[in-house]
Amino acid sequence: MQKNRPKRDIEKCYPKRQFVAKLRRLADCIEQSKRFEIHLAGEKISIPPTAIISIEHERGASEEEIEFQIKWPLKGKTKKAK
């Protein structure tokens, strides 16, 4: 059984070479329908092959942003209706 983990919202910047290596590993896992694992801020994150992948674009007055998003439900949790 997975213990309750605290909510968190972090952002980690990587040098270009490390970022590219992580993207390649992620792309390989997605292509092969395999689980992707990554360590972020001291925590191992395990992303199932059934995760939903999307790309978000935001534009503000002084900058633009692209976010590659990967979402999946937590074990034993269901999304509440709005």
C-alpha positions in Angstrom: 0.0 0.0 0.0 1.3 3.4 -0.9 1.6 5.9 2.0 0.1 9.3 1.7 2.7 11.7 0.3 2.5 15.5 0.9 1.5 17.7 -2.0 4.4 19.4 -3.8 5.0 21.7 -6.8 8.7 21.9 -7.8 10.6 23.0 -10.9 14.1 21.8 -11.6 16.4 23.3 -14.2 19.0 21.1 -15.9 21.9 21.8 -18.2 21.0 21.2 -21.8 22.9 17.9 -22.1 21.2 16.4 -19.0 17.8 17.6 -20.2 18.3 16.0 -23.6 19.3 12.7 -22.0 16.2 12.7 -19.8 14.0 13.5 -22.8 15.5 10.6 -24.8 14.9 8.2 -22.0 11.4 9.4 -21.6 10.7 9.2 -25.4 12.1 5.6 -25.5 9.8 4.6 -22.6 6.8 6.1 -24.2 7.6 4.5 -27.6 8.0 1.1 -25.9 5.1 1.5 -23.6 7.4 1.1 -20.6 7.3 2.7 -17.1 9.6 5.8 -16.8 11.4 6.6 -13.6 13.1 9.8 -12.7 14.5 11.3 -9.5 13.4 14.9 -8.7 14.4 16.8 -5.6 15.3 13.5 -3.8 12.2 11.6 -4.7 11.8 8.8 -7.2 8.9 9.4 -9.5 7.5 6.4 -11.4 5.4 7.2 -14.4 3.2 4.4 -15.7 3.0 3.7 -19.5 -0.7 4.6 -19.4 0.0 8.2 -18.3 -1.7 11.0 -20.4 0.7 13.2 -22.2 -0.1 16.8 -23.3 1.6 20.0 -24.4 0.5 23.3 -22.9 1.3 26.7 -24.4 1.0 29.9 -22.4 1.6 33.5 -23.5 1.9 36.5 -21.3 2.8 40.1 -21.8 6.5 39.5 -21.6 7.2 35.8 -22.2 5.9 32.5 -23.6 6.1 29.0 -22.1 5.7 25.5 -23.3 5.1 22.7 -20.8 5.2 19.0 -21.6 2.8 17.5 -19.1 2.5 13.9 -18.0 -0.5 13.0 -15.8 -1.6 9.8 -14.1 -3.9 8.8 -11.3 -2.4 7.8 -7.9 -3.0 4.2 -6.9 -6.3 3.9 -5.1 -7.3 7.4 -5.9 -10.0 8.5 -8.2 -10.5 12.0 -9.7 -13.4 13.8 -8.1 -16.1 15.3 -10.3 -16.2 19.1 -10.5 
